[in-house]
């Protein structure tokens, strides 16, 4: 970072539980994973006419059958789970992602699997077929936060909101090693150069490539300025104004899940304003995080005395493109609540007279008593009538 190189990282694949996020340092841009508007729909159709949607399938071979065929629940017939099998991942908070199948197959959630088993038990000779619909474009809503995408940063430095942004990370066409088949199964002898895979490690290279694009347009920008451009121009709502959803719950998510929102590469090229951060600013952040002199030198290769002139440090002093204010609790306030936090900004307008000019504003937060663990979300908007810049 001190040499002008942006550090782009993945949030991790331990979601949807909170406090699971990796790569917490404020000088890194940490990317969560979202879906894209492409799908590979597959369905299980039963002989009684009922149809159930399964996980996307990339199978392109011969269809299972033109008509219906008998369906067998393998656990009953062979005392084995090799056959029709329901997947419990969705039930446990995980999503199912596209399979590079080498035979006609479809995975379903535990809830759907139980419905199918109920149908099997209701007739004497149950039949079924698997219907694969190929590629479908324009799937909405999109993006949706992937279930596996890690959420919310550490309680050690709650002033730093992570992940920073959301980027495409579900069912992404990516390069693939020829050392193993696309299903990773020993029986799969296929060798391909590309595969459809998922993970925040797919979101990360999207952001890395976009950072290279922004750097080519603004070669003088620091890593912090590029990160700021992504964070302040990211979008957190769909075109209809509704907040980005969670694939697990189908409900709106919060900055703990998507950070500042989904990256917008076009908007990031011209954010209007950027929040820049120097190496010295980051070192002061380490001081505020109670790093020792030895630890700071290990990280930065510099000698820095946090106790010089008895200076006071605060993690909130970092010129970060988002604001998080942890409120201290005094006494037992579990039964007293206030629905809002008052926010004031001074000055309410900024006047720039030349490029690269630096101005300062102050944000003040005032809140009453709230239950421990309460979170409130808002955003600060700066606009010149053409460009809208948000700080969440």
TAZIBEL-V810863 format. One line per field, one symbol per residue. ss: DSSP state (2 for helix, 1 for strand, 0 for the rest). burial: + if it has 24 or more other ideal C-beta (glycine too) atoms within 12 Angstrom, else -. A space follows every 10 residues. Layout:
# TAZIBEL-V810863
ss: ???
burial: ???
This chain:
# TAZIBEL-V810863
ss: 0000001111 0000000000 0000000111 1111000110 0111110000 1110001000 0000000011 0002222200 0000011000 0000000010 0000000112 2222222222 2200001111 1100011000 0001100000 0000000000 0000111100 0111100000 0000000000 0001111002 2222222222 2222222000 0022222222 2220101000 0010110000 0100222200 0100222200 0000000022 2222222200 0022222222 0000000222 0000222000 0000000000 0000000000 1111110000 0000000000 0111111000 0000000001 1110000111 10
burial: +----+++++ ++++++-+-+ ++++++++++ ++++++-+++ +++++++--- +++++++++- ---+------ +-+------- ---++++-++ --++++++++ ++-++++++- -++--++-++ -----+++++ ++-------- ++++++++++ ++++--++++ ++++++++++ ++++------ -++------+ -+--++++++ ++++++++-+ +--++--+-- ++++++++++ ++++++---- --++++++-- --++++++++ +++++-+++- +++++++-+- +++++++++- +----+---+ ---+-+---- --+-++-+++ +++++++--- ---------- +--------- ---------- --+---+--- -----+++++ -+------++ ++
